[in-house]
Amino acid sequence: MEPIYKEENSLPGIKSIEIYEAVIEDDNSLYPIKVNQKDYTLRMNAEGFWRVEGLSEEMSVYIGELVEFHEL
């Protein structure tokens, strides 16, 4: 499967970000992503912000903003 968005060297510690087509689960959109070739899931939290569990807050916020900015 090809990513719908790809970025390289965007933040210190991030060599690559790949975001894939959203998957709908229990009426929520989940985005499979890869950061530095490791699998994660981007999901909306209870406050309405996109977050990636297992990443630092800074990286999680940055990736969430990518999805909103690029309207993925």
LINCOR-V549441 format. One record per backbone hydrogen bond with DSSP energy under -1.0 kcal/mol. CO is the residue of the C=O (numbers start at 1). NH is the residue of the N-H. Records with the same first field share a line. If there is no record, write none. Layout:
CO: NH, NH
This chain:
5: 19
7: 17
11: 14
15: 9
16: 36
17: 7
18: 34
19: 4, 5
23: 30
25: 28
28: 25
30: 23
31: 42
32: 20
33: 40
34: 18
35: 38
38: 35
40: 33
42: 31
43: 51
45: 48
49: 45
51: 43
52: 55
56: 60
57: 61
58: 62
59: 63
60: 64
61: 65
62: 66
63: 67
64: 68
65: 69
66: 70
67: 72
